[in-house]
Amino acid sequence: MTGGTYDGGKGNLCANCHQVRNAKPEVKDGNIAITSARYGPHYGIPAPMLLGEGGLGVTGSPSPHYAVVENTCVTCHMGDERNHTYLPDVERCQACHTDAEDFDINGVQTEITAMVEELHTKFVDEKLLNPETDLWGIYDPATSTWSNPSANAPLTVPEAVANAMWNYKFVVYDLSMGAHNPAYTKTLLESALEAMK
């Protein structure tokens, strides 16, 4: 979707699958019709996050983790010991972040988590997001039910709101809460929060 070229050494194997996959939505008269409850990028999208691509309405740049870490994904998630849990280890981070005690380096994950929670609340308050399933829909207070958008009854929102919805899921589905690309993650969320004012 992004058109970018990922060149992350051994991490290229990982990047083959960990992509946005879904096409950018079509804008018509300044609005976007959300035709699926699963609107947004595919789950698990760290490759474009590392490149600083894949969000909507926001320009980013490659993360230092993409530019500096040899073999990208493999170095952090597998290491030399061929860790097949794929869980990162703080000791691997300490090669660059010598005083790191956890993954919340410089408080990035704390800040991003707070922004994600604020945005989640705004989407729930606006009746755009089902808080139980994290799926987009329309809430009917009279029946206390959620209906999922479909091609027959799309949820139509301004482009800025649709971009905010996409970018929220982009950050959440990256799973790193800012660790993969702190600057781009923050920019995506700031843009989304501004759109939801």
N, C-alpha and C positions, 0 to 999 in steps of 0.2 A: 504494500500500500504506500509506503513512504518513498520508494524509489531510491533510497540510500544504499550504499554498499557497505556491508559489514565485513571487516577484515580483522578478526580477533584471534588469529592463530588457531590453536586447537579448539578454542571456543566457537569456531565457525560451525562445528557439528551441532552444538546446542542451538545456535542462532537459526538453523534451518527450520526448527519447529516453533521456537519461542518468539513469535511474530504477532502483529496486530490481526492479520488475516482478513478482517472485515473491511469492506470498502468504505471510503469516506461517504457520509450521507449527502444526498442531493439537496441543494438549497433552492427553494422556489419562493419568490417574492419575499425574501428575507426570513423565511421560516423553514423549518425542517419537520417533516412528518415522521414520527417515531412509529414504525410499523411492527416492532417486535419488543417483547418484554426484555429481551436480551440485547437491546441496543447498546452499542459500544464495542470496544476492542475485545478480542478473544482473551481468555484467561491465560496468564503466564507470559508476559510480553517484555522480558528484560532486554532483549537484543535492541529493539528500537529505543527503549529508554536509555540504554548506554550511548546510543548514537545521538540522543536528543531530538528524536523524530517520533511521529506517530500521534501526537496530541493534535487537537484542532484549534486553530486561531492563535497559536502560540509558536514562536520561533525559538529553537533551542540550539545547543551545541553539544558536541560529544563530552561525555564525562571523563574526568581524569582516570577513572577506572577502566575506561575503554582505551584511552590514549597511552597510559603508562604501564598498566598491568599486562605483562607478557602472557599470552594465551587466555586473556580475559576470564571467562566463566570457569574454565578448568582450574586456573590458579587458585581462585577463591573458593570454589565449591568442591573441588576434588583434591587439590594439593598433590604433593609427590607421593603420598601414601595410597593413592587411588581410592579415596573415600567414596564408596558407592551409596552413601546416604544422601550425598550431594548437599549436605548441610554445611554452611560456611563455619569456619572456626576462627575465633578471635585471634588466635596465635598467628594465623596467616595474615590478618590485618596489621599485626604489629611489625611486619617487615617495613611498612611505610608509616603507620600510625603508632609510633613506639610506645606511647603511654596509654593506648586503648585498653580498656578493661571490659568493654562490651561493644556492640555494634552501633550504639548511640553516640557516635563520634561527633564532638562539638555540639551535642544536643540536637542534631539534625532529626533523628527519628522522633524525639519528643515533640519538636516543633511541627513536623509533618503530620504526626498522629493527631495533634490538636486541630490542625487545619482540616484534615479529613473528617474528624468528628463534627466540626462546625458545619462543613458542607453537607454532610449526611443529614444533620438536623434540619438544615434549610430545605433540602429536597423532601424530607418527610413532612415538614410543616407546609410545604407548597403542594402536598398530595401528589408528588411525582414519583416517589420511591416507596415501595413496600418495605418497611423496616425489618420485617421478619424474613424476607427472601432476598432483599437487595435487588429486586427486579423492578423495572419501570412499569408503571401502570397508572390507572386513574382510580382514586379512592372515592367510594360512595358512602358518605356518612350516614345516610338514611338506612342503608342495609348493612353497614359495617363490612363491606366487601371491596375487594380490589378487582378491577377488570384489566386484563392485559391488552395492550394495543395490538391491533391486527390490521391487515391491509384494508379491511372493511370499515374500521373505525380507528384510524390512526390518532395518536396524541400529537397535535401540532403545536410546536413551541418556537419562539424566536431563535434564530441561529445562535446567538450568544448563549442562550440557555441550553440548547442542544449540545453545543461545544462544551459547556460546563459539565453536562451529564457524561459526555464521552470522556473528558479529561479526569473526572472523578474516578471512573472505572479504570482508566488507564493507570492511574497512580495506585489504586487498590489492587489491581490485578498484576502489577509489577511485583508485589509482595515484599519489597525491600524497605518500604516506608522511607525512601530517600537515599538509602545507601548506594544504589546503583548510579544515580545521577542527582545529587542534592540540588544543584541550581535549577535544573530543568523541572524537577518535581515541584519545587517551590513556586516556580513561575506558572506551571500548569494550575496549581491550586489557587494562587493569588488571582489569576485570570477568572477562574471559576467562581470564586467568592465574590469578585467584583460584579460578575454577570448576574449573580443571585441576590444583589442588594435590593 
